[in-house]
């Protein structure tokens, strides 16, 4: 029997505050040099992001998509965060 993927804490942060806080097993982001996926145990990283979709997969397999205007992905110690000026769940980015 296969074990379930480990979840980690993911946050979507804008200048206005926390736009989302989600337990995730995978986060896929639009890195400046191509798509990048993060799972629990990923090495510490700071990554430049371009505008595009951020796909978050929850432990139950449900997917949530956010659109960002660009920013940074920070990964450290069992958690991850996207820091962006604008984010919107689905659709076109706007100020949060």
Phi and psi in radians as a Rosetta constraint file:
Dihedral C 1 N 2 CA 2 C 2 CIRCULARHARMONIC -1.324 0.35
Dihedral N 2 CA 2 C 2 N 3 CIRCULARHARMONIC 2.498 0.35
Dihedral C 2 N 3 CA 3 C 3 CIRCULARHARMONIC -1.457 0.35
Dihedral N 3 CA 3 C 3 N 4 CIRCULARHARMONIC 2.695 0.35
Dihedral C 3 N 4 CA 4 C 4 CIRCULARHARMONIC -1.270 0.35
Dihedral N 4 CA 4 C 4 N 5 CIRCULARHARMONIC 2.558 0.35
Dihedral C 4 N 5 CA 5 C 5 CIRCULARHARMONIC -1.083 0.35
Dihedral N 5 CA 5 C 5 N 6 CIRCULARHARMONIC 2.553 0.35
Dihedral C 5 N 6 CA 6 C 6 CIRCULARHARMONIC -1.305 0.35
Dihedral N 6 CA 6 C 6 N 7 CIRCULARHARMONIC 2.446 0.35
Dihedral C 6 N 7 CA 7 C 7 CIRCULARHARMONIC -1.594 0.35
Dihedral N 7 CA 7 C 7 N 8 CIRCULARHARMONIC 2.715 0.35
Dihedral C 7 N 8 CA 8 C 8 CIRCULARHARMONIC -2.432 0.35
Dihedral N 8 CA 8 C 8 N 9 CIRCULARHARMONIC 2.857 0.35
Dihedral C 8 N 9 CA 9 C 9 CIRCULARHARMONIC -1.440 0.35
Dihedral N 9 CA 9 C 9 N 10 CIRCULARHARMONIC 2.195 0.35
Dihedral C 9 N 10 CA 10 C 10 CIRCULARHARMONIC -2.121 0.35
Dihedral N 10 CA 10 C 10 N 11 CIRCULARHARMONIC 2.392 0.35
Dihedral C 10 N 11 CA 11 C 11 CIRCULARHARMONIC -2.255 0.35
Dihedral N 11 CA 11 C 11 N 12 CIRCULARHARMONIC 2.496 0.35
Dihedral C 11 N 12 CA 12 C 12 CIRCULARHARMONIC -1.885 0.35
Dihedral N 12 CA 12 C 12 N 13 CIRCULARHARMONIC 2.005 0.35
Dihedral C 12 N 13 CA 13 C 13 CIRCULARHARMONIC -2.011 0.35
Dihedral N 13 CA 13 C 13 N 14 CIRCULARHARMONIC 2.340 0.35
Dihedral C 13 N 14 CA 14 C 14 CIRCULARHARMONIC -2.165 0.35
Dihedral N 14 CA 14 C 14 N 15 CIRCULARHARMONIC 2.974 0.35
Dihedral C 14 N 15 CA 15 C 15 CIRCULARHARMONIC -1.009 0.35
Dihedral N 15 CA 15 C 15 N 16 CIRCULARHARMONIC -0.407 0.35
Dihedral C 15 N 16 CA 16 C 16 CIRCULARHARMONIC -1.451 0.35
Dihedral N 16 CA 16 C 16 N 17 CIRCULARHARMONIC -0.188 0.35
Dihedral C 16 N 17 CA 17 C 17 CIRCULARHARMONIC 2.324 0.35
Dihedral N 17 CA 17 C 17 N 18 CIRCULARHARMONIC -2.752 0.35
Dihedral C 17 N 18 CA 18 C 18 CIRCULARHARMONIC -1.422 0.35
Dihedral N 18 CA 18 C 18 N 19 CIRCULARHARMONIC 1.958 0.35
Dihedral C 18 N 19 CA 19 C 19 CIRCULARHARMONIC -1.403 0.35
Dihedral N 19 CA 19 C 19 N 20 CIRCULARHARMONIC -0.523 0.35
Dihedral C 19 N 20 CA 20 C 20 CIRCULARHARMONIC -2.765 0.35
Dihedral N 20 CA 20 C 20 N 21 CIRCULARHARMONIC 2.549 0.35
Dihedral C 20 N 21 CA 21 C 21 CIRCULARHARMONIC -2.388 0.35
Dihedral N 21 CA 21 C 21 N 22 CIRCULARHARMONIC 2.063 0.35
Dihedral C 21 N 22 CA 22 C 22 CIRCULARHARMONIC -2.402 0.35
Dihedral N 22 CA 22 C 22 N 23 CIRCULARHARMONIC 2.431 0.35
Dihedral C 22 N 23 CA 23 C 23 CIRCULARHARMONIC -1.359 0.35
Dihedral N 23 CA 23 C 23 N 24 CIRCULARHARMONIC 2.172 0.35
Dihedral C 23 N 24 CA 24 C 24 CIRCULARHARMONIC -2.239 0.35
Dihedral N 24 CA 24 C 24 N 25 CIRCULARHARMONIC 2.662 0.35
Dihedral C 24 N 25 CA 25 C 25 CIRCULARHARMONIC -1.868 0.35
Dihedral N 25 CA 25 C 25 N 26 CIRCULARHARMONIC -0.292 0.35
Dihedral C 25 N 26 CA 26 C 26 CIRCULARHARMONIC -2.734 0.35
Dihedral N 26 CA 26 C 26 N 27 CIRCULARHARMONIC 2.414 0.35
Dihedral C 26 N 27 CA 27 C 27 CIRCULARHARMONIC -2.269 0.35
Dihedral N 27 CA 27 C 27 N 28 CIRCULARHARMONIC 2.211 0.35
Dihedral C 27 N 28 CA 28 C 28 CIRCULARHARMONIC -1.996 0.35
Dihedral N 28 CA 28 C 28 N 29 CIRCULARHARMONIC 2.150 0.35
Dihedral C 28 N 29 CA 29 C 29 CIRCULARHARMONIC -2.154 0.35
Dihedral N 29 CA 29 C 29 N 30 CIRCULARHARMONIC 2.754 0.35
Dihedral C 29 N 30 CA 30 C 30 CIRCULARHARMONIC -1.523 0.35
Dihedral N 30 CA 30 C 30 N 31 CIRCULARHARMONIC 1.427 0.35
Dihedral C 30 N 31 CA 31 C 31 CIRCULARHARMONIC -1.175 0.35
Dihedral N 31 CA 31 C 31 N 32 CIRCULARHARMONIC 2.742 0.35
Dihedral C 31 N 32 CA 32 C 32 CIRCULARHARMONIC -0.989 0.35
Dihedral N 32 CA 32 C 32 N 33 CIRCULARHARMONIC -0.551 0.35
Dihedral C 32 N 33 CA 33 C 33 CIRCULARHARMONIC -1.854 0.35
Dihedral N 33 CA 33 C 33 N 34 CIRCULARHARMONIC 0.279 0.35
Dihedral C 33 N 34 CA 34 C 34 CIRCULARHARMONIC 2.315 0.35
Dihedral N 34 CA 34 C 34 N 35 CIRCULARHARMONIC 3.102 0.35
Dihedral C 34 N 35 CA 35 C 35 CIRCULARHARMONIC -1.221 0.35
Dihedral N 35 CA 35 C 35 N 36 CIRCULARHARMONIC 2.564 0.35
Dihedral C 35 N 36 CA 36 C 36 CIRCULARHARMONIC -2.403 0.35
Dihedral N 36 CA 36 C 36 N 37 CIRCULARHARMONIC 2.296 0.35
Dihedral C 36 N 37 CA 37 C 37 CIRCULARHARMONIC -1.908 0.35
Dihedral N 37 CA 37 C 37 N 38 CIRCULARHARMONIC 2.434 0.35
Dihedral C 37 N 38 CA 38 C 38 CIRCULARHARMONIC -2.112 0.35
Dihedral N 38 CA 38 C 38 N 39 CIRCULARHARMONIC 2.350 0.35
Dihedral C 38 N 39 CA 39 C 39 CIRCULARHARMONIC -2.232 0.35
Dihedral N 39 CA 39 C 39 N 40 CIRCULARHARMONIC 2.983 0.35
Dihedral C 39 N 40 CA 40 C 40 CIRCULARHARMONIC -0.961 0.35
Dihedral N 40 CA 40 C 40 N 41 CIRCULARHARMONIC 2.450 0.35
Dihedral C 40 N 41 CA 41 C 41 CIRCULARHARMONIC 1.501 0.35
Dihedral N 41 CA 41 C 41 N 42 CIRCULARHARMONIC 0.032 0.35
Dihedral C 41 N 42 CA 42 C 42 CIRCULARHARMONIC -1.054 0.35
Dihedral N 42 CA 42 C 42 N 43 CIRCULARHARMONIC 2.524 0.35
Dihedral C 42 N 43 CA 43 C 43 CIRCULARHARMONIC -1.093 0.35
Dihedral N 43 CA 43 C 43 N 44 CIRCULARHARMONIC 2.690 0.35
Dihedral C 43 N 44 CA 44 C 44 CIRCULARHARMONIC -1.028 0.35
Dihedral N 44 CA 44 C 44 N 45 CIRCULARHARMONIC 2.356 0.35
Dihedral C 44 N 45 CA 45 C 45 CIRCULARHARMONIC -2.743 0.35
Dihedral N 45 CA 45 C 45 N 46 CIRCULARHARMONIC 2.693 0.35
Dihedral C 45 N 46 CA 46 C 46 CIRCULARHARMONIC -2.257 0.35
Dihedral N 46 CA 46 C 46 N 47 CIRCULARHARMONIC 2.115 0.35
Dihedral C 46 N 47 CA 47 C 47 CIRCULARHARMONIC -2.232 0.35
Dihedral N 47 CA 47 C 47 N 48 CIRCULARHARMONIC 2.314 0.35
Dihedral C 47 N 48 CA 48 C 48 CIRCULARHARMONIC -1.298 0.35
Dihedral N 48 CA 48 C 48 N 49 CIRCULARHARMONIC 2.340 0.35
Dihedral C 48 N 49 CA 49 C 49 CIRCULARHARMONIC -1.990 0.35
Dihedral N 49 CA 49 C 49 N 50 CIRCULARHARMONIC 2.586 0.35
Dihedral C 49 N 50 CA 50 C 50 CIRCULARHARMONIC -1.782 0.35
Dihedral N 50 CA 50 C 50 N 51 CIRCULARHARMONIC 3.004 0.35
Dihedral C 50 N 51 CA 51 C 51 CIRCULARHARMONIC -1.130 0.35
Dihedral N 51 CA 51 C 51 N 52 CIRCULARHARMONIC 2.507 0.35
Dihedral C 51 N 52 CA 52 C 52 CIRCULARHARMONIC 2.679 0.35
Dihedral N 52 CA 52 C 52 N 53 CIRCULARHARMONIC -2.992 0.35
Dihedral C 52 N 53 CA 53 C 53 CIRCULARHARMONIC -1.453 0.35
Dihedral N 53 CA 53 C 53 N 54 CIRCULARHARMONIC 2.490 0.35
Dihedral C 53 N 54 CA 54 C 54 CIRCULARHARMONIC -1.957 0.35
Dihedral N 54 CA 54 C 54 N 55 CIRCULARHARMONIC 2.122 0.35
Dihedral C 54 N 55 CA 55 C 55 CIRCULARHARMONIC -1.869 0.35
Dihedral N 55 CA 55 C 55 N 56 CIRCULARHARMONIC 2.197 0.35
Dihedral C 55 N 56 CA 56 C 56 CIRCULARHARMONIC -2.017 0.35
Dihedral N 56 CA 56 C 56 N 57 CIRCULARHARMONIC 2.224 0.35
Dihedral C 56 N 57 CA 57 C 57 CIRCULARHARMONIC -1.901 0.35
Dihedral N 57 CA 57 C 57 N 58 CIRCULARHARMONIC 2.131 0.35
Dihedral C 57 N 58 CA 58 C 58 CIRCULARHARMONIC -1.416 0.35
Dihedral N 58 CA 58 C 58 N 59 CIRCULARHARMONIC 2.873 0.35
Dihedral C 58 N 59 CA 59 C 59 CIRCULARHARMONIC -0.988 0.35
Dihedral N 59 CA 59 C 59 N 60 CIRCULARHARMONIC -0.499 0.35
Dihedral C 59 N 60 CA 60 C 60 CIRCULARHARMONIC -1.473 0.35
Dihedral N 60 CA 60 C 60 N 61 CIRCULARHARMONIC 0.049 0.35
Dihedral C 60 N 61 CA 61 C 61 CIRCULARHARMONIC 1.595 0.35
Dihedral N 61 CA 61 C 61 N 62 CIRCULARHARMONIC -0.126 0.35
Dihedral C 61 N 62 CA 62 C 62 CIRCULARHARMONIC -1.177 0.35
Dihedral N 62 CA 62 C 62 N 63 CIRCULARHARMONIC 2.419 0.35
Dihedral C 62 N 63 CA 63 C 63 CIRCULARHARMONIC -1.861 0.35
Dihedral N 63 CA 63 C 63 N 64 CIRCULARHARMONIC 2.442 0.35
Dihedral C 63 N 64 CA 64 C 64 CIRCULARHARMONIC -2.227 0.35
Dihedral N 64 CA 64 C 64 N 65 CIRCULARHARMONIC 2.303 0.35
Dihedral C 64 N 65 CA 65 C 65 CIRCULARHARMONIC -1.996 0.35
Dihedral N 65 CA 65 C 65 N 66 CIRCULARHARMONIC 2.335 0.35
Dihedral C 65 N 66 CA 66 C 66 CIRCULARHARMONIC -2.104 0.35
Dihedral N 66 CA 66 C 66 N 67 CIRCULARHARMONIC 2.598 0.35
Dihedral C 66 N 67 CA 67 C 67 CIRCULARHARMONIC -1.870 0.35
Dihedral N 67 CA 67 C 67 N 68 CIRCULARHARMONIC 2.317 0.35
Dihedral C 67 N 68 CA 68 C 68 CIRCULARHARMONIC -2.102 0.35
Dihedral N 68 CA 68 C 68 N 69 CIRCULARHARMONIC 2.842 0.35
Dihedral C 68 N 69 CA 69 C 69 CIRCULARHARMONIC -1.679 0.35
Dihedral N 69 CA 69 C 69 N 70 CIRCULARHARMONIC 0.096 0.35
Dihedral C 69 N 70 CA 70 C 70 CIRCULARHARMONIC 2.006 0.35
Dihedral N 70 CA 70 C 70 N 71 CIRCULARHARMONIC 3.074 0.35
Dihedral C 70 N 71 CA 71 C 71 CIRCULARHARMONIC 2.547 0.35
Dihedral N 71 CA 71 C 71 N 72 CIRCULARHARMONIC -2.443 0.35
Dihedral C 71 N 72 CA 72 C 72 CIRCULARHARMONIC -2.406 0.35
Dihedral N 72 CA 72 C 72 N 73 CIRCULARHARMONIC 2.589 0.35
Dihedral C 72 N 73 CA 73 C 73 CIRCULARHARMONIC -1.905 0.35
Dihedral N 73 CA 73 C 73 N 74 CIRCULARHARMONIC 2.245 0.35
Dihedral C 73 N 74 CA 74 C 74 CIRCULARHARMONIC -2.010 0.35
Dihedral N 74 CA 74 C 74 N 75 CIRCULARHARMONIC 2.282 0.35
Dihedral C 74 N 75 CA 75 C 75 CIRCULARHARMONIC -2.234 0.35
Dihedral N 75 CA 75 C 75 N 76 CIRCULARHARMONIC 2.215 0.35
Dihedral C 75 N 76 CA 76 C 76 CIRCULARHARMONIC -2.893 0.35
Dihedral N 76 CA 76 C 76 N 77 CIRCULARHARMONIC 2.479 0.35
Dihedral C 76 N 77 CA 77 C 77 CIRCULARHARMONIC 0.741 0.35
Dihedral N 77 CA 77 C 77 N 78 CIRCULARHARMONIC 0.989 0.35
Dihedral C 77 N 78 CA 78 C 78 CIRCULARHARMONIC 1.320 0.35
Dihedral N 78 CA 78 C 78 N 79 CIRCULARHARMONIC 0.265 0.35
Dihedral C 78 N 79 CA 79 C 79 CIRCULARHARMONIC -2.567 0.35
Dihedral N 79 CA 79 C 79 N 80 CIRCULARHARMONIC 2.862 0.35
Dihedral C 79 N 80 CA 80 C 80 CIRCULARHARMONIC -2.583 0.35
Dihedral N 80 CA 80 C 80 N 81 CIRCULARHARMONIC 2.602 0.35
Dihedral C 80 N 81 CA 81 C 81 CIRCULARHARMONIC -2.551 0.35
Dihedral N 81 CA 81 C 81 N 82 CIRCULARHARMONIC 2.469 0.35
Dihedral C 81 N 82 CA 82 C 82 CIRCULARHARMONIC -1.775 0.35
Dihedral N 82 CA 82 C 82 N 83 CIRCULARHARMONIC 2.213 0.35
Dihedral C 82 N 83 CA 83 C 83 CIRCULARHARMONIC -1.875 0.35
Dihedral N 83 CA 83 C 83 N 84 CIRCULARHARMONIC 2.076 0.35
Dihedral C 83 N 84 CA 84 C 84 CIRCULARHARMONIC -2.551 0.35
Dihedral N 84 CA 84 C 84 N 85 CIRCULARHARMONIC 2.664 0.35
Dihedral C 84 N 85 CA 85 C 85 CIRCULARHARMONIC -1.248 0.35
Dihedral N 85 CA 85 C 85 N 86 CIRCULARHARMONIC -0.617 0.35
Dihedral C 85 N 86 CA 86 C 86 CIRCULARHARMONIC -2.414 0.35
Dihedral N 86 CA 86 C 86 N 87 CIRCULARHARMONIC 2.445 0.35
Dihedral C 86 N 87 CA 87 C 87 CIRCULARHARMONIC -2.623 0.35
Dihedral N 87 CA 87 C 87 N 88 CIRCULARHARMONIC 2.543 0.35
Dihedral C 87 N 88 CA 88 C 88 CIRCULARHARMONIC -2.560 0.35
Dihedral N 88 CA 88 C 88 N 89 CIRCULARHARMONIC 2.397 0.35
Dihedral C 88 N 89 CA 89 C 89 CIRCULARHARMONIC -1.231 0.35
Dihedral N 89 CA 89 C 89 N 90 CIRCULARHARMONIC 2.007 0.35
Dihedral C 89 N 90 CA 90 C 90 CIRCULARHARMONIC 1.128 0.35
Dihedral N 90 CA 90 C 90 N 91 CIRCULARHARMONIC 3.133 0.35
Dihedral C 90 N 91 CA 91 C 91 CIRCULARHARMONIC 1.094 0.35
Dihedral N 91 CA 91 C 91 N 92 CIRCULARHARMONIC -2.813 0.35
Dihedral C 91 N 92 CA 92 C 92 CIRCULARHARMONIC -1.590 0.35
Dihedral N 92 CA 92 C 92 N 93 CIRCULARHARMONIC 2.423 0.35
Dihedral C 92 N 93 CA 93 C 93 CIRCULARHARMONIC -1.041 0.35
Dihedral N 93 CA 93 C 93 N 94 CIRCULARHARMONIC 2.545 0.35
Dihedral C 93 N 94 CA 94 C 94 CIRCULARHARMONIC -2.619 0.35
Dihedral N 94 CA 94 C 94 N 95 CIRCULARHARMONIC 2.922 0.35
Dihedral C 94 N 95 CA 95 C 95 CIRCULARHARMONIC -1.083 0.35
Dihedral N 95 CA 95 C 95 N 96 CIRCULARHARMONIC 2.304 0.35
